[in-house]
Amino acid sequence: MNSPDVIVIGGGTGGYSTALRAAALGLDVVLVERDKVGGTCLHRGCIPSKAMLHAAELVDGIAEARERWGVKATLDTVDWPALVATRDDIVSRNHRGVEAHLAHAGVRVVRGSARLTGPRSVQVAGVDGEPGMFDLSARRGLVLATGSRPRTLPGLAPDGRRVVTSDDALFAPGLPASVLVLGGGAIGVEYASFHRSLGADVTLVEAADRIVPLEDADVSRHLTRGLKKRGIDVRAGARLLDAEVLDDGVRARVRTARGETLTVEAERLLVAVGRDPVTDGLDVAAAGIGTDERGFVVPADWDRLETAVPGVHVVGDLLPPPSLGLAHASFAEGLLAAETLAGVPSAPVDYAAVPRVTYSSPQTAAVGLSEAEARARGHEVEANSMPLTAVAKGMVHGQGGMVKVVTEADGGRVLGVHLVGPHVSEMIAESQLIVGWDAEPSDVARHVHPHPTLSEAVGEAFLTLAGRGLHQQ
């Protein structure tokens, strides 16, 4: 028990995927987790938020049915306890599934808080009534997967009610009538979209000159248009000056992009300005491992995700860019770390080919380089954009959106694909293969997309780039 092949510290997506793969390869694995396996993604992030966003989509559908299709449906009320119960049931069933997978694989899960005592040794202190302190030593190596927490702002402490983070926004009491969201990245946009769907007045403030600033500029433009059309007050290039917590809400002053001071009063202030790695109590220095100025653990070998200490690997949100802080990237990192420890050949994670999705309404999905990134890297670029409303299924949905393809000039390989619109999160997998396999437009154009579908717009965009344009003018 005390000398397994591999010790994994942290049971989130990166940690439990490492453990499952390592066990499948015949290694003896102990997984140390101080809370619940599944981590932030399962319990506070990806899964509960997407469950709530699905409920929001149903609410939006009632409005569309009435206003666009003549279906005289009305929304009586949102039964918040029932909505929460369904969300919690989905999370609970997923949690039990992860626990069952780990048990079936033979992974020993230890409930406790881990502290490194050497390059391959760990001291575990029991939590919440679990047995006291004991030591573990790994024969092959350690994997650090302790994740991240929401970044907070000085002088604006979250209270779980008036001031909330993405970790507790879904668990705050009831539905607020108004929300001020600080941060226009994927998390902030999703929460702004959710609250607007359920009837709240929403102001979205982003310090950069556009929302989702890491995505292609055309994605930001189309997403901003879609959010504003829904009644969300989008303020890019704006900064919070100060905020005051009141008995019934929050009053904030915001400096707008034009230099004006805007006072916003809302029942709830949601801080979504990024996430910080969690290493407190881990004592990475005891193992000879350092962190950068932001607290990330930087691999010495990105191809193996191995630190400067041989046999100590890092996965998930502890990694700095180019890692993406996304659950599906963590799965890939976990596979790589486990296979490396098992001595099995494993390809490095190609972060450029990892899809990025914002599950708002409208959604965004992208893989590869933006047009600006491609040009900055010295590529001669050709780009083609096509509105989703140029295909029949896009007209049916009536939500706008677009497909943008970025390629090397003269029919060269595809560098990036960028989508905005309904259900594009389900359309990006095709483009992941296109970018990951260095396809050219002519390679894609020879394949037939079903009609009528939204994916047809992707096919049409590639047909045009291949010189075989059909409907695109």
MOZI-V293073 format. One record per backbone hydrogen bond with DSSP energy under -1.0 kcal/mol. CO is the residue of the C=O (numbers start at 1). NH is the residue of the N-H. If there is no record, write none. Layout:
BEGIN
CO	NH
CO	NH
END
This chain:
BEGIN
2	137
4	139
5	140
5	141
6	30
7	143
8	32
9	145
11	38
12	16
13	17
14	18
15	19
16	20
17	21
18	22
19	23
20	24
21	25
22	27
23	26
28	5
28	6
29	108
30	8
31	110
32	10
33	112
36	39
38	42
39	43
40	44
40	45
41	47
45	49
46	50
47	51
48	52
49	53
50	54
51	55
52	56
53	57
54	58
55	59
56	60
57	61
58	62
59	63
60	64
61	65
62	66
63	67
64	68
64	69
65	71
71	73
78	80
79	83
80	84
81	85
82	86
83	87
84	88
85	89
86	90
87	91
88	92
89	93
90	94
91	95
92	96
93	97
94	98
95	99
96	100
97	101
98	102
99	103
100	104
101	105
102	107
108	31
110	33
113	125
115	123
120	138
121	117
121	118
122	136
123	115
124	134
125	113
127	130
134	124
136	122
141	7
142	313
143	9
144	315
147	278
149	276
153	156
162	269
163	159
163	160
164	271
165	169
177	201
178	268
179	203
180	270
181	205
182	272
184	212
185	189
186	190
187	191
188	192
189	193
190	194
191	195
192	196
193	197
194	198
195	200
196	199
201	179
202	233
203	181
204	235
205	183
206	238
208	237
212	215
216	220
217	221
218	222
219	223
220	224
221	225
222	226
223	227
224	228
225	229
226	230
227	232
228	231
232	234
233	204
235	206
239	255
242	253
244	251
249	246
250	266
251	244
252	264
253	241
253	242
254	262
255	239
256	259
260	256
262	254
264	252
266	250
268	180
269	164
270	182
274	151
276	149
279	282
282	116
283	286
284	287
284	289
285	288
292	295
296	292
301	304
301	305
301	306
305	314
306	300
306	301
309	312
311	142
312	307
313	144
316	319
318	297
320	323
326	330
327	331
328	332
329	333
330	334
331	335
332	336
333	337
334	338
335	339
336	340
337	341
338	342
339	344
340	343
349	351
350	353
351	354
352	368
356	366
358	364
363	421
364	358
365	419
366	356
367	417
370	374
371	375
372	376
373	377
374	379
375	378
380	409
382	407
384	405
386	403
387	390
388	391
391	395
392	396
393	397
394	398
401	388
402	420
403	386
404	418
405	384
406	415
406	416
407	382
413	408
415	369
416	406
417	367
418	404
419	365
420	402
421	363
421	424
423	426
424	427
428	432
429	433
430	434
431	435
432	436
433	437
434	439
435	438
439	414
440	443
440	444
441	445
444	447
454	457
455	459
456	460
457	461
458	462
459	463
460	464
461	465
462	466
463	468
464	467
END
